[in-house]
Amino acid sequence: SGVTGRGAVYTLHYRMPHLRSLLYWLTEQEISSLADVTHQDLDRYLEAVRDSESNLSKQAALLNAVRRLWVLRDLLPPDGRLPEARPGKARTTGFWAALDTT
């Protein structure tokens, strides 16, 4: 019968535990909606992950959780979507470029 909204929430909560790190960080930044996240916020999150004491494997998992959330963006309601990826050359720096190397 297909995926339901509950299935999607289950997937986000239980299958993507590293996503909680982003959600806690956003709360600390006083960002209450994924729709309010900017590319600059993602760049700052990247720096926070890189500056953390987590090993490289965990850092990659934290960043890949954000990538998975972005991949699902079209399945989420508008207020639950991360910003669209930067087009062209702008993807060569910052958060999106870092994802290409993880």
SERO-4910 file (N, C-alpha, C, O; in steps of 0.05 Angstrom, whole numbers):
BEGIN
 pado doro    nc1    nc2    nc3   cac1   cac2   cac3    cc1    cc2    cc3    oc1    oc2    oc3
  Ser    A     16    -24      0      0      0      0     17     25      0      6     47      0
  Gly    A     44     23      0     61     46     -3     69     58     23     62     49     45
  Val    A     86     79     21     96     93     45     76    113     54     64    128     38
  Thr    A     72    115     80     54    134     92     71    155    106     95    152    109
  Gly    A     57    176    116     71    196    132     84    185    156    106    193    164
  Arg    A     71    165    169     83    153    193    108    138    186    128    138    201
  Gly    A    108    125    163    132    111    154    155    130    150    178    124    157
  Ala    A    149    153    139    170    173    134    181    183    160    206    186    163
  Val    A    164    188    180    173    198    206    190    176    219    211    182    231
  Tyr    A    181    152    218    196    129    229    224    128    217    244    126    231
  Thr    A    226    131    191    251    130    177    269    152    187    293    148    193
  Leu    A    259    177    188    275    199    197    285    195    226    308    201    232
  His    A    268    186    243    275    184    272    293    160    278    314    163    291
  Tyr    A    286    137    268    301    113    276    323    104    257    342     92    265
  Arg    A    320    111    232    340    102    212    361    123    207    381    118    195
  Met    A    357    147    218    376    169    213    383    182    240    379    206    243
  Pro    A    395    167    258    401    178    285    420    202    283    420    219    301
  His    A    437    202    263    457    224    261    443    250    253    455    272    256
  Leu    A    419    249    244    404    273    237    398    289    262    395    314    261
  Arg    A    395    276    285    390    290    310    411    311    316    405    332    327
  Ser    A    436    306    309    457    325    313    451    351    299    454    373    310
  Leu    A    442    349    274    435    374    259    411    387    273    411    412    276
  Leu    A    391    372    281    367    384    293    374    399    319    364    420    325
  Tyr    A    391    386    335    400    399    360    416    425    354    412    445    366
  Trp    A    433    423    334    449    446    326    431    469    316    435    492    324
  Leu    A    411    462    300    393    483    290    378    496    313    374    520    313
  Thr    A    370    480    333    357    491    356    375    511    371    366    532    379
  Glu    A    400    504    374    419    522    387    423    548    371    428    568    383
  Gln    A    419    546    345    421    570    327    395    585    326    393    605    311
  Glu    A    375    576    341    348    588    341    335    587    313    320    605    305
  Ile    A    340    565    299    326    559    274    306    537    279    313    515    287
  Ser    A    280    544    276    260    525    284    247    510    261    230    492    266
  Ser    A    254    516    237    242    502    214    264    496    193    281    513    188
  Leu    A    263    472    182    282    466    161    280    484    137    299    489    123
  Ala    A    256    495    133    252    514    111    267    540    115    272    555     96
  Asp    A    275    546    140    289    570    146    320    567    144    335    586    146
  Val    A    329    542    139    357    537    137    368    548    111    356    544     90
  Thr    A    390    562    113    403    574     89    428    558     82    437    541     98
  His    A    439    563     59    464    551     51    486    559     71    504    543     77
  Gln    A    485    584     81    505    593    100    502    577    126    522    571    139
  Asp    A    478    571    134    474    554    158    487    527    154    500    517    173
  Leu    A    483    515    131    495    489    126    525    491    126    538    472    135
  Asp    A    536    512    116    565    516    117    575    518    146    596    507    153
  Arg    A    559    532    162    567    534    191    565    507    205    581    501    222
  Tyr    A    544    491    197    542    465    209    566    447    201    576    432    217
  Leu    A    574    450    176    597    435    166    621    442    184    636    424    192
  Glu    A    626    467    189    648    476    205    646    465    234    665    457    246
  Ala    A    621    465    245    617    455    272    623    425    273    635    416    292
  Val    A    615    410    252    622    381    252    652    377    249    663    361    263
  Arg    A    664    392    232    693    390    228    709    397    253    729    385    259
  Asp    A    698    417    268    712    426    292    706    408    316    718    411    338
  Ser    A    687    389    313    679    372    336    701    352    341    720    348    325
  Glu    A    699    339    364    718    318    371    711    291    360    724    271    366
  Ser    A    690    290    344    682    264    331    703    255    312    717    271    299
  Asn    A    706    228    310    725    217    291    715    222    263    691    229    259
  Leu    A    732    217    243    724    223    215    701    207    206    684    216    190
  Ser    A    699    182    215    676    165    207    650    177    217    630    177    202
  Lys    A    649    186    242    625    198    253    619    224    239    596    230    233
  Gln    A    639    240    233    635    265    219    622    260    192    604    274    184
  Ala    A    632    240    177    621    233    151    592    224    155    575    231    138
  Ala    A    586    209    176    558    200    181    540    224    186    517    224    177
  Leu    A    550    243    202    534    267    208    527    283    183    505    292    179
  Leu    A    547    286    165    543    301    141    525    285    121    509    297    107
  Asn    A    529    259    120    513    243    102    483    242    110    466    239     94
  Ala    A    478    245    136    450    246    146    437    271    134    413    270    127
  Val    A    451    293    132    440    317    120    435    313     90    415    321     79
  Arg    A    454    299     77    450    293     49    425    276     45    409    281     27
  Arg    A    420    256     62    396    239     59    371    256     63    351    252     49
  Leu    A    372    274     83    349    291     87    344    308     63    321    313     55
  Trp    A    365    318     50    361    334     26    350    318      3    333    327    -11
  Val    A    359    293      0    349    275    -21    319    271    -18    304    268    -37
  Leu    A    309    270      7    281    266     13    264    291     11    240    290     16
  Arg    A    277    314      5    263    340      8    237    342     -8    218    354      2
  Asp    A    236    330    -31    211    332    -47    189    315    -36    166    318    -45
  Leu    A    195    297    -18    174    280     -5    163    293     20    143    284     31
  Leu    A    177    314     29    169    328     54    152    352     48    153    364     26
  Pro    A    137    361     68    121    386     64    141    409     61    163    408     71
  Pro    A    132    431     48    150    453     43    165    464     68    188    472     67
  Asp    A    151    463     92    165    474    116    184    454    128    198    460    147
  Gly    A    187    430    116    205    410    125    228    405    106    242    384    108
  Arg    A    232    423     87    253    419     66    277    437     71    275    460     78
  Leu    A    300    424     66    325    440     65    325    456     39    310    450     21
  Pro    A    342    476     37    343    492     13    352    475    -11    366    454     -7
  Glu    A    345    484    -35    355    470    -59    385    472    -60    397    491    -50
  Ala    A    397    452    -72    426    452    -75    435    475    -92    421    484   -110
  Arg    A    459    485    -86    470    506   -102    476    497   -130    487    475   -133
  Pro    A    470    512   -150    476    504   -177    505    510   -185    518    527   -173
  Gly    A    515    495   -204    540    501   -217    564    505   -199    569    489   -181
  Lys    A    579    526   -205    604    532   -191    601    535   -161    619    528   -146
  Ala    A    579    545   -153    575    550   -124    577    524   -108    581    525    -84
  Arg    A    573    502   -121    574    476   -107    603    468   -102    608    447    -89
  Thr    A    622    483   -112    650    475   -108    662    483    -81    685    476    -75
  Thr    A    647    498    -65    656    506    -39    634    501    -19    611    497    -26
  Gly    A    641    500      6    622    499     28    610    471     32    623    450     25
  Phe    A    586    470     43    574    446     51    571    426     29    578    402     32
  Trp    A    559    434      7    554    415    -15    579    404    -27    580    380    -35
  Ala    A    600    419    -28    626    409    -38    637    388    -19    649    368    -27
  Ala    A    634    393      7    644    374     27    629    347     24    641    326     28
  Leu    A    604    348     17    589    323     14    600    307     -9    598    282     -9
  Asp    A    610    320    -29    621    306    -52    647    291    -45    655    273    -60
  Thr    A    659    297    -22    684    284    -15    680    264      8    699    251     16
  Thr    A    655    261     19    651    242     41    642    216     30    638    197     46
***
